[in-house]
Amino acid sequence: MVTYKNLDRCSSFDSLKKIQAIKLSEKLSAQRIASFWIHHAAAMSYCYAFAPVDDQIIEKLQALADEQELVEKYRLLVEGEIMNTGEKRMVLHHMARGRLGKAVRWEGQDMEAFYSQEKQRFYEFARKVRDGSIRSSVGTPFAQVVQIGIGGSDLGPRAACIALSRWAVSHKRARLAPWFISNVDPDDADSVLSHIDLSESLFVLVSKSGTTQETLANETLVRERLRASGLNPDLHMVAVTSKTSPLAGNSHYLDSFYIDDFIGGRYSTSSAVGGVIISLAYGPETFEEFLQGAHEADKLAFEPSLRHNPVLMDAMIGVYERNVLGWPCTAILPYAEPLSRFPAHLQQLDMESNGKSVSRTGEPLSYSTGPVVFGEPGTNGQHSFYQLLHQGTDIVPLQFIGFLQNQISPDMYSEGSTSRQKLLANLVAQMLAFAIGKSDSDPNKMFPGNRPSTLIIGDELGPRQLGALFSHFENKVMFQGFAWNVNSFDQEGVQLGKVLAKKALGAINKGESTFDARLDALISAALHTSLKAHMQPDTAGKE
């Protein structure tokens, strides 16, 4: 039977804190760089040679992972243990891409069969849309698919669609162009709708509860635009929702595809939330390959040895950086333009999961938990925030991602090298520069170095590699949550703002006061004459 305990009650953590930190610039060697690698899924590799660890620290991290029984807790999770303690739910996003242990049943339903059946249903629907069997209300084939959702219904699927867009073109799988509407700001929907032909557009409404305020507001806007264009909205929309929501089996949708409460939004790209739009845009076979890559990485995560388990090593290095070295942030730096929105997905995944200050049982914690996550593709970031990363007062651990080949375009030679070679040269140079630094008599040109990084690298970014990347970071967050003894699978911090917004909206609609005078003042400032007055040019004393 596993034991759940706080990090600061682990004897191995006390032992880890007593080990002196290494100076990375003194540890780097050709031998270290050649040997600090771990095989990853989808023919990728993970390098930790530039991480702030040595053999002694790794040994202590292994002891901590063993004491916290991280792999055992992972096994319990995939076999249906209640791991979302706040909402008293199982956590089954792994099962959406393949079973990893014993069968899991809920209210008589085999959950693996449920996810598989839904997948086959939206695969069949996608095939009919893609071959023209299902058409728009005016008989034209669908050419665009637009996902309406927010949070996990947007960030992960959007990052995945962008990452695969050019790959799908090169492999002749691109059929429907994917678009996304998420923000309740109508300018978001207007921007998308102004770029597409509504008569050939299919909309995927994603809301597990069927009551998400922003999503329903955008649905209403889209339906009104469809009607104004002489189109039947019911023949241009499908829903991804739960079986108990008002959207389920609703005649106002071409079809409804089902998800459940055991897959949280930020973990849901492997479910119908990501699967419907990816299958429509790039084909069911592309989504299937995404799931295969994720499942392969999920299986690797059972390896108990850090030196053979890339995600467990990554997770424990992160715990060491956060709780021993005291670094509060981490940067995701993909040297791959297709991953331009991947850091935004990882912000939600990590910060919504492990941004907790109480344990699984509600006990206040005395140590730090999830870091602040940010990022941008290289080399753009080099001309943006890398200044702070190199010479700022805080050390920020870095996670690089790179690929050896382009997805579609041929390499162009200029000044003796190709564009891909230039990109990879920048990646390697940055890792070295951060670790080694640079001495200079001019303090303004001195780089302190000792700034750590890790690297995930592969040959080409395709659906299998992308699935493995999604799995890697989901499992990293999971392992760190177990190490910190927090519930990584609820998000109460998101709910308070929703509750206040609903109350404020009700007060605005009724012209009534809210429950809080401070909120009254803000509403007045935002919606009535005070804001307008502040925005007017100052004409006092002028003729």
RABEL-V899888 format. One line per field, one symbol per residue. phi: phi as a letter, one per 40 degrees, with the letter a starting at -180 (. if undefined). psi: psi as a letter, one per 40 degrees, with the letter a starting at -180 (. if undefined). A space follows every 50 residues. Layout:
# RABEL-V899888
phi = ???
psi = ???
This chain:
# RABEL-V899888
phi = .cbbacdcbcccccccccccccbdccccacccccbcbbcbcfgcbbbbcb ccbbdcccccccccccccfcccccccdcbgccbcccbfbcbbccccbhcb accbbafgcccccccccccccccccccccccgcbbccbgcccbbbbcbaa gccbccdcdccccbccdcccbfbcbbccbbbbccdccccdccccbbcccb bbbbcbaccgbcdcccccccdccccccccgbcdccbbbbbacccccccgc ccbdabbbbaccbcdcbcccccdccccccccbhdcccccdcccccccdcc cccccdcbbcccccccccccccbbcgccbabbbccaddccbcdcccdcdc cccbcbbbcdbgcdcbbcbdccbaiacccdcccbccdcccbccbcbcbbc babcbccacccbcafgacccccccccdcccdcccccgacaccdcbcbcgf bcababbacacbccccdccdcdccccccccccccgbccbbaccccdcccc ccccccccccgbcccbcccdccccccbbcccdccccdcbcgbc
psi = hihhiideehddddddeehhiihddedhidddddegihhiiffiihhfde ifiadddddddddddddefddddddddeeeihdgddefiihfdddeehie aiihihfehhddddddddddddddddddddeedhiieeeiiheihhhhii beeddddddddddeddddddefehdhhhihhdhehedddddddeeihdef hhhhhhhddeehddddddddddddddddefihddeeiiihaieeieehfh eeidihiiiaeehideeedeaddddddddddeiddddddddddddddddd eehdhdeegdddddddddddddedefheiihhghghddfdeddddddddd dddegieiideehhieiibiihhiiiiiedddecedddddeidihhiihi hiieiiddiihhhhfeiiddddddddddddddddddahiidhddehhdaf hiiihhiidihadddddddddddddddddddddefiheeigdeddddddd dddddddddefiiaehddddddddddeaddddddeiihehei.
